[in-house]
Amino acid sequence: MTENEAIQRISQLILQINHHNDLYYNQSRQEIADYQFDMLLKELQALEKSFPHLLHSDSPTQRVGGSVTKVFKQIKHQYPMMSLGNTYSFGELQEFDARVKKVLGVDEVEYVCELKFDGVAISLWYENGLLIHGVTRGDGVQGDDVTMNIKTIRSIPLRLQTPNPPANLEVRGEIVMPRGGFEKFNELRIARGEEPFANPRNAASGSIKMQDSSMVAKRPLQCFCYYVPGDVLEATSHFDSLKWIEKLGFNISETMRVYADIHGVNEFIEEWDKKRSELPYDVDGIVVKVNNFHLQKELGFTAKSPRWAIAYKFKAEQVQTRLNSIVFQVGRTGAITPVAELEPVQLAGTVVKRASLHNADIISQMDIRPGDWVMVEKGGEIIPKIVGVDISRRPIDSEHFQYISTCPECGSALVRKESEANHYCPNFEYCPPQIKGRIEHFIGRKAMNIDSLGEGKIEVLYDNKLVRTMADLYDLTYSSLIGLEKTIENVDGIVRKLSFQSKTVNNILKGIEESRNVPFSRVLFALGIRFVGATTAQKLANHFRSMQQLLKATYHELLEVDEVGEKIAESLVSYFSNPDNQYIIGRLELAGLQMEQLDAPSDVLDNKLNGKTFVVSGVFSRSREEIQLLIEKFGGKNQSSISSKTDFVLAGENMGPAKKTKAEKLGIRIIGEDEFLELIG
């Protein structure tokens, strides 16, 4: 075949493949068999291999992936990716409607209603019709460039379907994994001995940040687009803008509707609250937007969200099931957690078999007993929790539940301090779950980040007597690991086999080797010292600069560090005075871990907060770590608990009621995220 013939045939194949992709992924129709489609794709791949200079970035063959990205580049958003205000009641929606009409000075406003997809937000950038960037939400200001992974999703066009594309176009959407695909995907993971994902959203989120795009291509991901920021050339309303981008090849939800007033919005909410379980993908609410673009501009934005849109969140689904028994788990700190073993029940798209009961006080207050029929719901549609007991169905011979007095793992007598809700096993050195828990904490993402040792592998190493402390990890060798295997059953009763083959072993050893470069502050956090979180570890590292200086620090010297109070200082003195812990630290130092703070303490950009102390509590539009870093960058200080020295409590959604009560009692000013952003300008 000549080059001219190849150019012509490649063009024909691209047109055909794109046509069938659009039919299958955006219109749910199919004109040819899968085999015929695969043959077209193979022919195109063969031609591009023979004529590599004819391969273009928008070729359908690029959807199979193949690139490996070690670090995702950060890209600043053209327009901030803001969050939406939430409501759970129609009354609050009416208040939203009243505010909108008051600002605009009108009697009625037209609204668009859309399903709120439970997935991962993505920003798609096009230049002259060609996809150039796919960027995650990140902190709303900048996100990760995951373009190569995004290209593997067939419902996202690589080139806009128009002969006259706009010079620049940004489209935003939500990447989801349909429940059917999620279940099949999890079955494959289990068959390969891998840990299944908890829900479709986690699966979608984990997929987008994978390093190997060829692996992303194998995952059943879809994208629904819902917003076009900036000036839209061919539309004067939000609804029309989505219909316009649909013609360009984007997948939009066919369920969206336009209503003349807020009462129509309520009808839409009631309809989909009942029908959402019938959808092939997860939704957790309804997004309501002012339809007219001119009115949107007039309403404008707050610091974190548009004034012309709001999200109505569905109330958590609730079901009744029988409580078969109460079992107990031991955490890495020795904390005992009671867990309800439930009769399996379908709830919010998954089968629920267990739910946390938190502590003895919760069990006592709710008077929960084995054999009871209990009401279960999912907090935030993810974590199952018991919210009540149906006393009318309680067996006549039921008796009050007696909380355990000894550790279920090692038999040690449990202890409970007056100021704490949990019971503890004091056998810190020899209780198996505490040993394994400490090592699992040590390898965690925010600690040493040895992710190749996750998914139950620590249990295999412990059972084979290869590790008893985190220092033992650095003595592992290829010969000690190769061939290890174990059958493991997780909390959902899923059985899988872990097998240490050559690739697994090499990945483990590579992860351990790379952990030697983790900075001292994270090594300190990884030790798992009680009450020492990542922020406190950073402050200790900045103050003392090395492990040797920290080991020599007195109780009073520790109290001089920001955010270190009596409880933390006592814990540090107790930990570092223990000969066993000193021995472990010595071994870690010999293994080559970083025991000195090499970087300088974070520079203050501005003194707007001028030494003011903050306690951050609740959920925000950005991560809590980002907010705490902003506080320090602008001259403020972070505290973990409220005291008379606290200047501000920065409160997000779901702020703990105890903290709010204490702040009000002490007369401490409580501010929200918007007010905080105004403080720092």
C-alpha positions, 0 to 999 in steps of 0.5 A: 500500500502506498502512503497516499492509499494509507492516508485515505484508508486511515481517514475512512477507518477513523470516520467509521470507528468514531461513528460506531463508538458514538453509537455504542457509548453515547446513543446505546445503539449498535450497527455492527458486531463486536468482532467487526468493530475489533477488525476495523480497529486492528486494521487501523493499528496495523496501518499506523504501525506501518506508517508511524508518521500518520499516527495522530493524537486523536486516533481511536487507537489511542484509547487503548492506552499504553503510556506510563506516568510516574508523576501527574503534572499540576495544571491551573484551571482556566476557571476555578472548579467550585463546589456547590452548596448543599441542602436536604430539604425542599424548604431550603430550596424555596429559600434558595429560590427566594434569594435568587428572585430577590437579587434579580428582582423578578417573580419567576426563574427558570431552572434546569434539573440534573442528576448529581452523579456520584463520581469524579469531576473532570475538566476537558480542554480542547484547542481547535477541536482537539483534546489537549488536557484532562484535569482533575478537580484537585483543590479547585484552583489546580488539578492533575493532568490525567490526559492519557488516562482520560483518552481511554474513555470512549464517551469522551471525544478526542476530536470535536464532531464539527468542521468549525470547532471553537478555538478554545473550549472547556467542558466539565463532567463526571467520570463514573463506573456503572454498577454492572461494570463495577460488579464484573470489575470487582469479580476480576479483581477478586479472581486475581487475588486483589482487594475489591473496591468498596463502591463504584465511585472509589473504583472510578477515582482510583482508575483515573489516577493510575500510572499505566493508561493501558490498565485504565483502558480496561476499566468500564468508565463513562463520562457525563458532561454537565457544564461549559464554563466561559462564553458559549458561542451558540447558546444563551442558556445552560440547557441549550449549551448542553444540547450544543456540546451533545452535537459535538460528541459529548455524552450528556444525561438524557434525564435533565429537565427545564422547569418554569419555577421551583415547584417543578423542581420539587416534582423532579426531585420526588420522581428521581428519589424513587427511581434512582435505584433503577439507574445503571450508575450511582447518583446522590442528589439533584443539581438545580441551576438557573437556566439563563446565562445572563441571569447566572452572570448577574447572580455571580459567585461566592468565594467557593460556589456559584450563587445560581446553583445548588445541590439537593442531596438525597436522604440516606436510604434506610433498611431494617435487618437483624443484628446477629451478633456483636464482635470486637476488633482491636486497632493499632493503638489497642482501641477496641471497636465493637462491630455489628454482624448483620443479616446481609441486606441490600442498601444503596447499591451494595450488600451490607453485612457489618456496621460499626457500633463505635464504643460501649456508651453507644451500645448502652445508649441505644440498648442494642442487643443481639437478635434485635431488628435494627435500622441501618443507613449509609452515612454519606452513602458509603459507611453503614451505621445503625441509627435505631432499634425496632423495640416492637420486634425484640425477642421476649427473652432478650437480655442487656448486652454485656461489654467484654472485659478482656482483649478478644485477641490476647486475653489482656484485661481491658482498661478505660480512662475516665476522659475517653470513650473507648476501652483499650488493650494495654498489651501494646508490645505483643497483641497481634492486631496492634503489631500488624496495625502499627506496621500497616500505619507505617506503610500508609500513603501519608507515612512511608507510602509503601503501597506495594505492601498493602491489600493484606500482605502485612498479614502474610508477612506476620503469619510467616514470622517475617515481621514483628516491627516496622524495622523488620521490613528493611530485612526482607529479601527476595528469597524470604518473600518468593512463594509466600501465599495465604487465603484471606477472607475480608469483612464482606466474606470475600475469599481471595488468595494472595500469592507472592510471585516474582513481580509482586516481590520485586514491587515490594522490595522496590517500594521499601527501597524508595521509602528510604527517601521519605522526609523525616517528618513523615518518618516521625508520623509513621512511627504511630506515636499516640496523638501525633498526627501528620501536622504535629509530626511536621511541627516537631520535625521543624522545631527539633530538626532531627531524631537525636534532638527529639529523643533528648527533648524534655517534657517541658521542651516538648510543650514549647512546640506549637500544638503540643499540649500535655497529652501529646508531650506525655505520649512522646516522653513515654514512647521515646523512653521505652527501650524497645522503641529506641531499639526500633528507631536505631534499626530504622536509622541503620536501614537508611531512613531520613532522621533529619529535617533537610528542608527549611520550615515552610515560609510565611507568604503573608502575615494577614493572620499574624500568629492567630490560632485556628482549630479546623473542624468539618468538611470543606471544598478543599482538603483539611491539610490544604486549609491548615497549610494556608493558615500557616502560609499566612502567619497563623497557627493550627491547633488540634483542640479548642482551648482558651488560646484559640482565636478562631474555629474554622467550621465546615460541614458536619462540624462536631457538635462538641467542638461547637458547644465548647467554642461558644462556651469560651466565646471563640469566634466561629467562621466558615470557609468563605469568611476564612478566604476573605481573611487571607484575601 
